[in-house]
Amino acid sequence: MFGTVLRRVKRHSGVILENLSEKQRIDVLLEEYRVLYALLAFRLDAMERRLPFAGALLAVLLGGTTAMPETTNLVFLIGLPAAFALLLGAMVAHSRAKEDHVRRIDEIERLVNQLAGEELLVFQSRHPNKRLAVAGRSGQAVLRAVLATNSAMIATTGFFAARCSLLNQAWLDAFHAYAALCVLYMFVAVARLSRYRYSRPPLEAPLLFEARSRTSPDV
């Protein structure tokens, strides 16, 4: 696979890469490997600690609306359903990026093992739960918990809005429809994530090599 990629690069760019030793190729792959694992750690931290903490703050804010003046209360009630929906949307985006990182790490492990002629890196490529759940089992559990919690919080905003004297029946119905759309958006986002699969675009000619060929002086 790695040799096929190199042949395509050479064919499109006209640059001979055969001078790279197998050790140099492994070094390049391992550098990407380290960077991807650093990004993966950030995604995990965001999914399992930062974003749920932000959701808890929104829940506290929702509870505090009962002590606010009615006009201020209404402003917060209007904004909170969208905030809860966008929070879950951010978690889904992190989960999708985590899926991309894990699959590319899997590819790098296989490439390095192929170049080295033995299995040196095996954690992702030999993981027993590989491809069974996007974002992993822990990520899926967090997403489901946040989905259920945020749906309950949005339903609570609808309950509080029904007690607001500033809303007539028509505006109240519009608010409930808006809250329902926010909940629907969350369920659709999680459902689409469950069907998401990592796929790389086809290899194209490297832009750096093209730029060099255009700017090199004629001999």
N, C-alpha and C positions, 0 to 999 in steps of 0.2 A: 504493500500500500504506500509506504513512504517513498519507495523507489519510483512508483507511478507518479506521485505528486512531483518529485524532482524532475522527472522526464517532461511533464507538462510545463513546468516552469521554464526549463531549458528551451523547449520548443517555442514558447510564446515570447520569451525575452531575448533569446540568442546569447545568454550568458552561461558559461560553462561552470557548473557547480561541483564537478567531479573532484576538485582539489580538497573539498571538505572531507575530513576524516570522519569515521563513525563516531569517535569520541566528541568531535566538534558538533556533530548533529545531535548527539545525546545532550550535550551541554545546552544547546539552544532550546531543545524541548524541555529540559529540566528547569530552565529559567521561566518559561511560560507556565510550567507546572507549579512553581513556587508562587508566582503572581496570582494564578487562579485559586490556589488554596487560601491566599490572603483575602481575596475577594469573597470566597466562599464563607470564610469565618465572619466577614462583615455581614453577609446576607443572613447567616444563622443568627447573629446577634440582633439584627433588625427584626427578624421574624419572631423570635422567641422571647425578646426582652423589650426592645425599644417601642415597637408598634403596639404590643399589648399594654404597655405602660401608658402610651398616649390614649388608648381606648379607655383605660381606667380614669384618666383625667377628664375625658369627655363625659363619662358616667357621673363623676363627681359634679361636673358643671351642670349636668341635667338635673341632678338632685337639688342643686343650689338655685335653680330657676324658681322654685316655689317661694323663696324668700325675696325675690326681686319684685320691683314695681311691675305692674301688669304690662305696660308698654315694652319695657326691657325684656320681660319674660317672653313676650311674643316674638321679639327679634331673635332671641336665642333659640326658641322652639323651631323657628323657620330654618335656622342655619344648622341645627344639630343633625337632622336626618341625612343631609348631604355630607356632613363631616364624618358621620359613622360609615356611610357608604364609601367615601373616598379613602378612609382609613383601611377598610378591607381591600379596596382596589390596590392600595400601595403594597399590602401584604401579598396579594396575588402577583404583582409585578416582581417583587423580590423572590417569590417562589419560582416564577418562570425563569428568572436569571439564575437562580440556584440550580435549576434543572440543566440549563446550558453549561454552567461551570462543571457540574458533576460529569456530564456526558463527554465534554472535551477532556477532562482529566482522565476519564476512562480511555479515550483514544490515545492520549499521550503515553499512558502506561503501556498500552499494547505496542505502540511504536518503539518505545525505549526497549521493551523486552525483545522485540524483533531484531533491533539493531545489535543489542548485547548478546543475543543468542541464548538467553536464559531468562527465567521469570524473576526480575528484580523488584518490580513494582506490581502489587497485586490487590491493593485494598479496594479500589473502585472497580477494576476490571473483573475481580473475582467475588464481588459483594453478593451475598445470597439474595438480597432484595432488589437487585439491579432491575430497573425498568418496571417494577411492580407498582410504584406510586410516585407521581410527580412531587417533588419537594421532600420526599422521604416520609416515613411514618410519623416522625415527630412533627414535621412541618404540616402534614395533613391534619393531625390532631389539633394543632394550634389553630389552623384555619377554620376547622369545624367549630371549635369552641368560640372563636371570635365571631363567626357567622351567626351562631345562635345568640350570643350575648348582644351583638349589635342589632339583630332583628328585634330582640326584646326591648332594647333601648329606644329604637325607633317607634315601636308600638307604644311605649310609655309617653313619647312626645305627643302621639295622637291622643292619648288619654288626657294629658295636661292641656292640650289645645282645646279639647271639648269643654273644659272648665273655664276657658278664657272668655270673658264677657265681650271682648272687642271683636270677636269673630261671629258673624251671622252664619246661618246654616249653609249658605252657598259657599262662603269662604272656608268653612269647616270641612265641607265635602272636598273642596279643592286641596286643602291641606292633607286630608287623609289619602287622596289619590296620589299626591306628591310623595308622601311617606311610603305608600305601597310601591311606587316606582323605584324608590331607593332600595327597598328590600329586594325587589325583583332583580335590580342591577347586581346586587351582591350574590344572589343565588346563581345568576347567569355567569358571573365572573368565576365563581368557584367551579361550576360545571364545565366551563370551557377549559379551565386549567387542568382538570382531570383528563382531558383528551389531548392536551398539548404534548408534543414530542419534539425533541431537539433535532434540527437538521441543518447541515452546513450548506451554504450556497456553492455552486460549482466554482472551481478554481479559475481565476482570471489572470491575465498577464500582470505581473507586479508593476505598479505605477512608478516605483523608484527606478526600475530598470528602463522603463519607457522614457522617463524624463532624462536619464543619462544618455540614452541613445540619441535623443533629439538635440541635447545641448552639447554633445561631444564634438570637438572641432574636426573638420574634414582634413584628411591627410593627403 
